[in-house]
Amino acid sequence: MRVKVLTPLAVALGLMAAGPASAQGVVKIGVIEAMTGQQQSTGVQTLAAMRLYMQQHGDTVAGKKIELIVKDDGAVADNAKRLAQELIVRDKVNVLVGFAVTPTALAVAPLATEAKIPTIVANAGTSIITERSPYLLRTSFTLPQSSVIIGEWAAKNGIKKVVTIVSDYAPGADSEKTFTEAFTKGGGQVVEALKVPLAAPDFAPFLQRARDASPDAVFVFVPSGQGATFVKQFIERGLDKAGIRIIGPGDVTDDDLLNGMGDQVIGTVTAHMYSADHPSELNKKYVEAFKKANNGLRPNFMSVGGYDAMHLIYEALKKTNGDTNGDKLMAAMKGMAWESPRGPISIDPETRDIVQNIYIRKVEKKNGELYNVEFATFEAVKDPGKAKK
């Protein structure tokens, strides 16, 4: 005799099915974001972009009213899991969006599977995330997308010796591993690999070790919001005066913080999927509208993850004629392609991960402000980790 053990969520979902249905004319989107704490800027940027999309496209699609229910997880995995359960069971959301850091996305993945709720990762960048549930999709990026390209670029552009400094969690490991593979394959040498604590990091001792190793460049990955601190301590330790360059994925020269870093960062080269300086007409309009709606705040790469998550939801609802069945929405989202403020993007129908252009950019001063100015484009980049499988 087999006994099936039901999880608390499964029991609650069973009660939901037997109980009164949620309002038929409303599509509820549960937003789990870091609105406070170390990753606050990610939550602020993402939610601002989601609300801008609704302002531009209306709050009704396929005859359904769109409602955002926002929860602050402070970028803590246990909080994200608890809030996801509340949103699923009590608020009866139809879609989940957000996840400022990888641990929060991974914590929610089993719940997405159990509840069969489309869950859009608008921020977190570790490659494995979308493999943890068939109901996860991504509109942000993966660290390997940018790290491989900056590794290849560095090896071809006179950088021979590098020290890597990355935050000690899954995206840091992803970026370090894929950068090192690409850079050493091109003939470069990683002379030291350093990991810094994710929470409240003090980069100074690691930067001193990097300076002592006399590399041509430091490859750095820190999450959105920590780049300014890293650059400040990089300069304080005199690495710039020693002729050591900063390279890495674009998190370190985050558009949100770039102007506060000072002219010392001019010339810094990074690879990333979005710059506020991206020259398309769509992006120029996006930046202007975002600034107008947010007291002059410049949109960063996290913002477009939220903006495109809303586009994905709206277009999927049009395809399903407003049907919010999880499997139907997932089918509608897979393979979707559109023009984003960052450039052309699509959702890989097999991996549910984002396919997008990656740009090599250099920090330059334009009209008195610092920008990541794109000078090379790698088109339709899939996640390198999944591309190998």
HUHU-V356830 format. One line per field, one symbol per residue. ss: DSSP state (H for helix, E for strand, C for the rest). phi: phi as a letter, one per 40 degrees, with the letter a starting at -180 (. if undefined). burial: I if it has 16 or more other ideal C-beta (glycine too) atoms within 10 Angstrom, else O. A space follows every 10 residues. Layout:
ss=???
phi=???
burial=???
This chain:
ss=CCCCCCCHHH HHHHHHHHCC CCCCCEEEEE EEECCCCCCH HHHHHHHHHH HHHHHHHCCE ECCEEEEEEE EECCCCHHHH HHHHHHHHHC CCCCEEEECC CHHHHHHHHH HHHHHCCEEE ECCCCCHHHH HHCCCEEECC CCHHHHHHHH HHHHHHCCCC EEEEEEECCH HHHHHHHHHH HHHHHCCCEE EEEEEECCCC CCCHHHHHHH HHCCCCEEEE ECCCCCHHHH HHHHHHCCCC CCCCEEEEEH HHHCCCCHHH HCHHHCCCEE EECCCCCCCC HHHHHHHHHH HHHCCCCCCC HHHHHHHHHH HHHHHHHHHC CCCCCHHHHH HHHCCCEEEE CCEEEEECCC CCCEEEEEEE EEEEEECCEE EEEEEEEEEE ECCHHHHCC
phi=.cbccccdcc cccccccccc ccdccbbcbc bbbccbgcbd cccccccdcc ccdcccbgbb afgbccbcbc bccfgbdccd cccccccccc cfccabahgc bddcccccdc cccccfbdbb ccbcbcdcdc ccacbcbbbc abdcdccccc ccccccbgcb bbbcbbccad cccdcccccc cccccchcbc cabbbbdccf cbcdcccccc cccfccabcb bbcdhbcccc cdcdcdcgcc ccgccbbicc dcbddcbdcc cgcccdgcbb bacabccdcc cccdcccccc cccbfgcccb cccccccccc ddcccccccc fgcbddcccc ccccgcbacb dchcbabdcc cgbcbacbbc bbcbcbfgbc bcccbabbcf cccdccccc
burial=OOOOOOOOIO OIIOOIOOOO OOOOOOIIII IIIIIOIIII IIIIIIIIII IIIIOOOOOO IIOIOIIIII IIIIIIIOII IOIIIOIIIO OIIIIIIIII IIIIIIIIIO IIOIIOIIII IIIIIIIIII OIIOIIIIII IIIIIIIIII IIIIIOOOIO OIIIIIIOII IIIIIIIIII OIIOOOOIOI OIOIOIOIOO IOIOOIIOOI IOOOIIIIII IIIIIIIIOI IIIIIOIOII OOOIIIIIII IIIIIIIIOO IOOOIOOIII IIIIIIIIOO OOIOOIIOII OOIIOOIIII IIIIIIIIII IIIIOIIOIO OOOIOIOIII OIIIOIOOOI IIIOIIIIOO IIIIIIIIII IIIOOOOOOI IIIIOOOIOO IIIIIIOOO
